[in-house]
Amino acid sequence: MSEKIGVYICHCGLNIAKTVDCKALAEYASHLPNVTVARDYQFMCSNPGQEMIQNDIREMGLTRVVVASCSPLMHEPTFRRAVAKAGLNPYLFQMANIREQCSWITQNRVLATERAKDIVRAAVMRVNFNEPLEVQKVEVNSNVLIVGGGITGIEAALQIADSGKKVYLVEKEPTIGGYMTRFDKTFPTLDCAACILTPKMVSVEQHENIELLTYSDVTDFSGYVGKFTAKIRKRPRYVDEDKCTGCGQCEEKCPLSVPSEFDCKLGKRKAIYRPFPQAVPNVPVIDREHCLYFTKGVCRVCEKFCAHHAIDFEQKEEYVEVPVGSAILATGFDLFDATRIKEYGYGRLPNVITSIEFERLTHASGPTTGKIQLKNGKPPESVAIIHCVGSRDKNYNEH
């Protein structure tokens, strides 16, 4: 049996009718497949507008309803309740947004009307496939997964944990803190970034309701609303977190130094390292790409000097599954690759640096202990600053 669809076009005062020919749109809709009736009305969300729909459902036996009006965020619940009162399953209703997605984005009445026809046609085609659903109540797991341990993830974790809920905070780097750990001052108060961030990092580590999973990635997320399972891969640090005291002896004795990612490669770190002294957890990680034992089968000096026997070269990656009811993605941002804009010379000229590299130079604990200097160690005689590189250039960032 074919469906009997009712289509209702809302003028929304002049919000829609000013740029969309609503009567022509209703006439167009009346000829679409399975459409039994198509009407236009000034305010479909009003009581008379809702009663019009309800009467048609009862008198014409409509089995599907489409309302073309504003955003579903505003009135989808309104129309679902209206059709339900007339005896139709509310999920056999489909809303088409011809205001925000059509009438408000153009002054061209002809083009707006044609676009509105496309939107309505799509809604009519779709409503044929809608299925009657029933609302069910399900138990919601109160545990929360937060992906990303920067300042946003940290603050979210603390707020949620303080409310008594269990939080799993997953961070891909060896430490939480994110980009804020590299900053010297914060805008607009020029407060010390570390003074704000470090206590929060410590609070995360010590909070009884937060399980911190650093050097880890979420590899799978499955389930349904309120009851999910997150699969997390814990990469090997090759250092036992339970045994390590953070004394730093292993780092001091390691013979190999490599460019430090934390210092934007302006400084050095060891093959076994903590990104910065206040890292949380305060446990180093072995970089197997540079570690002499992993690359050449020699050394293991860190193991010899670790008084607490925390070095474990046999450590393997682990997978853990945690039950959660909700998740927050706080994965931050990626820096623009300034080498893409050739005319500025970044990566080609030695003293062209990015803003994050400048932050490391100004930081008291940075590679130059806060001194602004050129690659040759001398202070600059003049400085030029180019703002918004990449972000305002449509040749490199279309969005």
N, C-alpha and C positions, 0 to 999 in steps of 0.2 A: 504494500500500500504506500502510495506516495505521501510525502509530508504536506501539511498545510501550514504555510509560513505567513506570518504577518510582519510587515515592515513599517516602521514608524520613524518619520523624519522630524527632528526637532529644530525649530528656528533659533532657539536659545535667545529670544529677543532679536537683536540684530547681530549678536556674536557670530552666528552662522549665516543667517539670512542676508546679511549685508554683502557677502561675497559668494554665497552659494544659492542657486535658484532651487529652493526647496520643493516647490510644486513640480518643477521639471524632474527633480530627483525622484520624487514619489511616483511620478508617471513612469519613469524609467524602471524603477524597482518593481512596479506592478506587472511587468512583462518578463521578469526573471523566472527561471524554472521553479515550480512548486510554490510560488508566491500567490496566496489567495487574496490578500488585501494589502494595499500600501497607502498610507495616509501621512500628511504633514500637519503639524500643529505647533503653535508658538512656543509653548513650554510643556514638553512631554513629561517632565518630572513633577509637574503640578498635579493636584488631585484629579482635575478633569482629564488630564493627559493619561494618568494611570488608569482611571475608570474606563477610558476609551479602549485601552488595551484589554482590560479585564472583560469588558462586554463582548469584544470581538472573539476572545478565547471561548467564552461560554456559548455565544450565539452561532459562531462559524466553526467551532470545533478545531481551532488552531492547535497545531502540535509543536510549533516552533515559533519563536518571536525574535525579531531583530529590531533594536532601537539604534538609530544613527544620531548621535548627539555629541556630548562632551567626553571627557576622559572617564574610563571605567573606575578610576580611583575615586571620582566624585559620586557617581550615581549607579554603578553596577549593583550594589546592595539594594538600592531603592527599587530598581526594576525587577530584581530577582524576587523581592518580597511581593511586588505587585502581581507577578505572574503566578506565584505560589498561592496567593489568595484566591485566584481564579481557578485553582485546581491543576495547574501545570507545573511539572517539576522545574524548579528554578534554574537548573543547569541545562535546560533546553532553551535558555535565553542566550543571545549573543549581542554584545554591544559593539558598535562601530564608532570610532572616534573621528568625527568630521569637523571638530572645532580645533583642538590643538594641532592635529595632524593635517589640517586642510585650510579651513577658513581663516585661521589666525596667521598663516604663513605666507599669504599672498593678497594682493589687491586686485588681481585679475579674475573677474567673475566667471569668465568662460572657462579658464583653466581650472579654477577652483571647483566648478560644477563637474567638470570631466573627472577630476581627481576624486571627488566625492562619489561619483558613480562607481569608480574602480573599488573604493573602500567598501561601499555598500554591497557590490556584487561579490566581493571576497567574503564578507560576513554571511551573506545568504548561502554561498557555496559551503562555507564552513559549518553553519548551524545544522545542515543536513546530517553531519557526522557526530553532532553532540549526543552524548548518552545521558540518560537520567541517573543522577548520583544521589546518594544519601549521606548526610552529615553524620560522622561518627566521632565519638570522643575517644581519644587514645591517651595512654599515659606518656608523659614527656620526661625523658631523662634530664635531670637538672645539670649534668656535667656539661662543660663548655670546652670546645677545642679552639685555641687561638693560634693561628699560623702567622708567625712573624714576631720577633722579640725586640723590635725597636721601641721607641717611646710610646707609640700608639698601642702596641700589643702589651707593653708593660702596664700602662695605665688601665687598660681594659681588664687585664688579669687581676690587678689589685682591687679594682672596684667590684668585680664579680666575686672574687674570693672573699672579700670583706663582707659580702652579703650572705656568706655561708655556703656557696656553691663550689664544687670541685672544678678546677681549671687545669687543662693540659696545655702548656705553652711550648710550642715547637719553633725552634730557630735553626736555620741551616748553618749558621756560622758557629765557631767554637764558643762564642760568648753572646749574651744578650746585650742590648744597648743600641744597636743600629748606627745610623749615621751621626746621631747626636753625640756619640762618644768621641767623634773627631773634631767637634766644634769647640771653640774657645769661649765665645760669648753667645747669648741668645737674644734675639730681637723680641720686643722693643726695649726691654729693661736693661740689656747688657749684663745680665746676671751670668755668673760662671755656669757653663753648661754642665760640667761634672758635678758641681755642687747641687744641682737640681736632680740630675739623673742617677748618680751613684747611690744615694740612699734608697731610691726606688728599686734599683737593681738588687740591692742587698735584701730589701723587703720581699721581693719576688722569691729569692732563693730560700728565705727563712719562713715563708708563709706556709702554714700547715695545710692550706687548701689548694696550693699550687704545686703541680708536678712539672718540673722544668726538664725539657728534652732538647738540649743543644746539640749541635753538629748532627742534626737529624732532619729528615724530610718526610712529608706525608705522601705516601705512594698510592693509597687507595682510600676512597670515601664512599661508603655504601649504606643502604638502609632506606628509611622513609621518615617523614616529618616527625620529629620528636624522638626518634630512635635510630641513631646512626652508629656505624662502626668505622673508626679511622685506623688505617694501617700505617704505622710509622717505622721508617728505617733509621736505625741509629748507627751512624758510621763509626768505625773504630778510631779512638783517639790514640790507642797503643799506650795509654796511661790509665791505671785503675783509679777512678774517681774516689773510691772509698779509702784507698790507701794514701793518695797524694795529699800532702799538707800545704802545697803551694809555696814551698821554700825557695824555689827558683834555682836550686843548685844544678839541675839538669841543663837548664838554659845557659847558665854561666859556663859550664864545662864543654858544651857542644862546640866542636871546632869549625862548623860550617855556618857562614852567614849568607843570607840571600835577601833580595829586596823585599821590604815589608809592604804588604798590601794595605795594611792599616794606615801607614804613612804615605800612601799613594806612590810607593816605590822611591820616595825621596830619602828614606832611611833604610836601615837593615834590621833583620831579625834572624834568629837561629832556626835550624831545621826542626828543633823542638821548641815550641814557643807558646806564649800567651799573647794575643793581639795587643794588649795594653795592660799595665800593672793592676788596674782595678777590675779586670775581667771577672765575669760571673757566669759559670763557676770559675773559681780561681785555680783551674787545672790546665796544664799545657796540653798541646796536641802535637803529635809527630807528623810532619809533612813528608809523606812517603815519596813524593816526587823528587825531593832533594836529599832526604836522609841517606847518608852513606851506607848504612846497613841495607836499606831496601834497594839502593841503586847499584851498589858494588859488593855487598856482602861483608863489609868491614865496619869497624868503629864500635858501636854499642857503648860509647863512653857514658852516655846519660844513664844507662843501666848500672854501670859500675859505681857511679857516684850517688845513686839514689839510695839514701839510708833507709827508706821505708819500703823498698822493693816494689815501687808502684809501676815501673816500666814493664809493659807486657807486649812484646813483639808478636805474640801469637793471637792477640785479640782479633775477633772477627766481627763483622757487622751483625746486628741483631734486628729482628722485626718484632714489634709489639702491636697489639690491637687494643684500642681503648673504646669504651662505650660512651657516646655523647648524645645530647639532645639538640645541640646547636653548635654553630661554628662562626668564628669571626676571622676574616682574611685581613691581616694587617701587614701585608708583604712589602709595603714601602714603595720605593722607586728605584729606577736605574739611571745612572748619570748619562747624559748625552755624550756620545763619542765625538769629541771636538776635532779629531783628525779628519772627519768627513768634510769639514769646511777648510779647504786647502789654503785659502787666501790669508787666514789668520796665522798659519804656520805652526799650529800646535803639533808636537811630535816631530817637527822638522827644525824649528828654531829653539835653542836650548832654554831661553828665558821666557817662553810663552807658557803660562801655567793656567790651570783651571781654578775655579773658586774653592773647590774642596782641597786642592793642593795649597792654596793660599791659607786656608784655615789651619792646615797642619804646620805651615811655617810660622803662623802667629801664635800657635799653642805653646804654652810653657813646657809641656812634656813632649813636644814634637821633635822632629829630627834636627832642628836648629835651635832648640830651647827658646823658641819665641822670637828669634832674630829674623827679620826679613832680609834675605840675601839671594844673590844670583847663584847659578850652578857653580861658578868659580869661587864662591865663598865671600865675594865682595858685596857691599850694600848697593842697591840700585841708585842711579843718579836721577832717574825719572820713572814714573809709572803711568801706564795707560790702562784703563779698565773698559772692557766691552761688555755691556749688559745683555742678558737674554740670548746668548748664542744658541741657535738651534730652535729654541722654543717659540720664537716669533717669526721664523723663516719658513714659509710654505714649501721651499725647495727641499727642506730636510725634515719637516714635521707638518704634514698636511692637516693634522687634527689640532 
